[in-house]
Amino acid sequence: MSSLQFQYLPLGPLLEMVMTQIMNQVMKLCMILTCFLMILGRGFQSKDMMSMNGIL
């Protein structure tokens, strides 16, 4: 049933949705990485860990 529906589904919007999801994940990853590098750059503090948890 679901495979039959999938055949008739236009691939454009589906692909766009997947790409948007991937881009969101990449952006979040970059933000986390940037925060992590900033924290490492100026010394580790417990306050910074709390702000990291807010992003995740």
C-alpha positions in Angstrom: 0.0 0.0 0.0 2.6 2.5 1.1 4.9 1.6 -1.8 2.1 2.2 -4.3 1.4 5.6 -2.7 5.1 6.4 -2.9 5.1 5.8 -6.7 2.5 8.5 -7.3 4.1 10.9 -4.9 5.8 13.8 -6.7 9.5 13.5 -6.0 10.2 17.3 -6.0 8.5 18.3 -2.7 9.7 15.1 -1.0 13.3 15.8 -2.1 13.0 19.4 -1.0 11.7 18.3 2.4 14.6 15.8 2.9 17.1 18.5 1.8 15.6 21.0 4.3 15.9 18.4 7.1 19.6 17.7 6.2 20.4 21.4 6.0 18.8 22.0 9.4 20.9 19.2 10.9 24.0 20.6 9.3 23.3 24.1 10.6 22.7 22.8 14.1 25.9 20.8 14.0 27.9 23.8 12.8 26.4 25.9 15.6 27.3 23.3 18.2 30.8 23.0 16.8 31.3 26.7 16.8 30.2 27.0 20.4 32.5 24.1 21.3 35.5 25.7 19.6 34.7 29.1 21.3 34.5 27.3 24.7 37.8 25.6 24.0 39.4 28.8 22.8 38.8 30.8 26.1 38.9 28.1 28.7 36.3 25.7 29.8 33.6 26.9 32.3 30.5 25.2 33.7 28.4 28.3 32.6 29.3 27.5 29.0 28.1 23.9 29.4 24.7 25.3 30.4 24.5 27.4 27.3 25.4 24.4 25.2 22.5 22.5 26.6 20.2 25.3 25.7 21.2 25.0 22.0 20.7 21.2 21.9 
